[in-house]
Amino acid sequence: MNGRHGSTQFKCAHCDYVTKWKTSLKRHMNVRHGSTSIQFKCEQCDYVTTDKCNLQSHMKGRHGSTQFKCTDCDYVTKWKRSLQRHMNGRHGSTQFKCEQCDYVTKDKHNLKRHMNIRHGSTQFKCTDCDYVTTWKPSLKRHMHVHHGSSSTKFICGNCGYVTKCKRYLVEHIKKNHC
C-alpha cells in the first residue's frame, strides 16, 4: 500500500467494489454488506452511526449548546453557515437582479434558480424517457431512481428499509432512527 497519494486500491472482500480511499471502503461495507464493525454511539441518546463525522454532526445538532445569534434580529441557530445565509438573505445589502425581468434577490442561488425556471436558461433531458428539468441534480436523481441499475440498493442497518436512492436512506435514518 502506497498511502494517500499513491496507487493504493482498497478492495471489498465480498464483491468487485474497488476504491482509492479506505473510508469509502468502510462506508461501502456498512451500506452494502451490513458490516458494522465500528460503531459510534451518542452518550446522550440511543443514536448510533458507523461514521464519526455523522456522530459529531448529530451531537452538535441535537445536543449542542453553541448558538449563533443574529445581531440585527432575534434569529438563533446552532449552525454558523445557517446564520451566514440568514444574514445575507435578510440583512445583506448585495442584490442580484435578473437581466431579463424585474426580479431582484439577495441570494445569487435564488437568481440562478429564477433564471432556469422563468427564462429556461438550461434544460436537462432524460435520454430514457421524456422527463425534463432545469436542475442537473434533479436529472441525476431521476436517472438513479427511475432508470438506475436494479442491483443498486441502499439498506438501513437498523430496520432493513431498502431504497434505490442513498438520499432517501439518509432521510429515513434521520426521521426514524435519530
PEKA-V304347 format. One record per backbone hydrogen bond with DSSP energy under -0.5 kcal/mol. NH is the residue of the N-H (numbers start at 1). CO is the residue of the C=O. E is the energy in kcal/mol with one decimal. If there is no record, write none. Layout:
# PEKA-V304347
NH|CO|E  NH|CO|E
This chain:
# PEKA-V304347
6|3|-0.6  8|3|-0.5  10|19|-3.6  11|9|-0.5  12|17|-2.5  19|10|-2.0  25|21|-1.7  26|22|-2.2  27|23|-2.4  28|24|-2.6  29|25|-2.8  30|26|-2.3  31|27|-2.7  32|28|-3.0  33|28|-0.6  33|29|-1.4  34|30|-0.7  35|29|-2.1  36|34|-0.6  39|37|-0.5  40|49|-3.9  41|39|-0.5  42|47|-2.8  49|40|-2.4  52|50|-0.5  55|51|-1.7  56|52|-2.3  57|53|-2.4  58|54|-2.6  59|55|-3.0  60|56|-2.2  61|57|-2.7  62|58|-3.2  63|58|-0.6  63|59|-1.8  64|59|-0.9  64|60|-0.7  68|77|-3.8  69|67|-0.5  70|75|-2.6  77|68|-2.1  83|79|-1.7  84|80|-2.2  85|81|-2.4  86|82|-2.5  87|83|-3.0  88|84|-2.5  89|85|-2.9  90|86|-3.3  91|86|-0.6  91|87|-1.7  92|87|-0.8  92|88|-0.5  96|105|-4.0  97|95|-0.5  98|103|-2.7  105|96|-2.3  108|106|-0.5  111|107|-1.6  112|108|-2.2  113|109|-2.4  114|110|-2.7  115|111|-2.9  116|112|-2.2  117|113|-2.7  118|114|-3.1  119|114|-0.7  119|115|-1.4  120|116|-0.6  121|115|-1.1  124|133|-3.6  125|123|-0.5  126|131|-2.7  133|124|-2.2  136|134|-0.5  138|135|-0.5  139|135|-1.6  140|136|-2.4  141|137|-2.5  142|138|-2.6  143|139|-3.0  144|140|-2.5  145|141|-2.9  146|142|-3.1  147|142|-0.6  147|143|-1.8  148|144|-0.7  152|149|-1.4  153|151|-0.8  154|163|-3.6  155|31|-0.6  156|161|-2.9  160|156|-1.7  163|154|-2.1  169|165|-1.4  170|166|-2.4  171|167|-2.4  172|168|-2.5  173|169|-2.6  174|170|-2.4  175|171|-2.5  176|172|-2.8  177|173|-2.5  178|174|-0.6
